[in-house]
Amino acid sequence: MDQGRQVIVILGHYNNWEWNANWSLHSPHRFYPIYKKLKNANFEKFYYNLRSQFGAIPTERAETFRQLISDHQNGIPSMSAFLFDQTPRVYEIQHWVNFLNQDTPVILGAEKVAQKVNGVVVFMHSRKIKRGQYEGEYELITDQAKDSPKFEITDKCMALLEQQINDRPEFWLWSHKRWKHTREDVQ
């Protein structure tokens, strides 16, 4: 970040991912938690305020690329957090992986943005220490995202998330309808 680079953090719905919104308490750089706008205005306001209370700048996914390109062009380093273990819309499916022994469509947004801004990509491992206390460890995926072959970043991160879930499955958000699409849906 001291070099003016964009850092893309990829993580899953594992442990308490919302605590990442306090990143701004520990760094002078901009922090963008990427989110999908909620349909309910009251919940949208609640979560926006929750995520921004410590200085983070919640950024709606449709605005992410524009914001990061602007920062990149102006030499403003930032960190963005992408939760990537959600189900893509059926018309957005471009890539499948074997994830938890299931044929699984994946969202490619974080990888695409990282490659366009040539960001540094890290995967965040999360561990619960005790109630209310978590520890994050960042693993470098690439420091030159534009040079990564298509799908490599996403595939590596999916494998790391799968290992994390296999080690401690109770901390993953199992309520998402992760496997609601099949390959037949997109043909």
Rosetta blueprint (number, residue, H / E / L):
1 M L
2 D L
3 Q L
4 G L
5 R L
6 Q E
7 V E
8 I E
9 V E
10 I E
11 L E
12 G L
13 H L
14 Y E
15 N L
16 N L
17 W H
18 E H
19 W H
20 N H
21 A H
22 N H
23 W H
24 S H
25 L H
26 H L
27 S L
28 P L
29 H L
30 R E
31 F E
32 Y E
33 P E
34 I E
35 Y E
36 K L
37 K L
38 L L
39 K L
40 N L
41 A H
42 N H
43 F H
44 E H
45 K H
46 F H
47 Y H
48 Y H
49 N H
50 L H
51 R H
52 S H
53 Q L
54 F L
55 G L
56 A L
57 I L
58 P L
59 T E
60 E E
61 R H
62 A H
63 E H
64 T H
65 F H
66 R H
67 Q H
68 L H
69 I H
70 S H
71 D H
72 H H
73 Q H
74 N L
75 G L
76 I L
77 P L
78 S E
79 M E
80 S E
81 A E
82 F E
83 L E
84 F L
85 D L
86 Q L
87 T L
88 P L
89 R L
90 V H
91 Y H
92 E H
93 I L
94 Q L
95 H L
96 W E
97 V E
98 N E
99 F E
100 L L
101 N L
102 Q E
103 D E
104 T E
105 P E
106 V L
107 I L
108 L L
109 G H
110 A H
111 E H
112 K H
113 V H
114 A H
115 Q H
116 K H
117 V L
118 N L
119 G L
120 V E
121 V E
122 V E
123 F E
124 M E
125 H E
126 S E
127 R E
128 K E
129 I E
130 K E
131 R L
132 G L
133 Q E
134 Y E
135 E E
136 G E
137 E E
138 Y E
139 E E
140 L E
141 I E
142 T E
143 D L
144 Q L
145 A H
146 K H
147 D H
148 S L
149 P L
150 K L
151 F L
152 E H
153 I H
154 T H
155 D H
156 K H
157 C H
158 M H
159 A H
160 L H
161 L H
162 E H
163 Q H
164 Q H
165 I H
166 N H
167 D H
168 R L
169 P H
170 E H
171 F H
172 W E
173 L L
174 W L
175 S L
176 H L
177 K L
178 R L
179 W L
180 K L
181 H L
182 T L
183 R H
184 E H
185 D H
186 V H
187 Q L
